[in-house]
Amino acid sequence: VAEFALAVADDWQGAGLGALLLGKLAASATAQGIRRLSGDVLADNDRMCRLLGRSGWHQTPDHFDARLIVAQLELDATSAERSALDA
């Protein structure tokens, strides 16, 4: 399992960079033998949550902090290809 983090400057949001970076991250992690990516997302970050949902990430509320969503992606060749295509 590897933890992911992603930040895109406000001026660049909506340009597809987040999707591109998530796809590259999933492909790179898969190539390194990582089997799952996991990270916390602010629950009110609707754009990121939608992007993760479109890219096949599983999202659940954090059990200890209602302000957070735990996002996870099980990695295999298919999920890495799907994430890269979504980018």
Buried (B, 14 or more C-beta within 10 A) or exposed (E): EBEBEBEBEEEEEEEEBBBBBBBBBBBEBBEEEBEBBBBBBEBEEEEBBEBBEEBBBEBEEEEEEEEBBBBBBEBEEEBBBBBBEBB
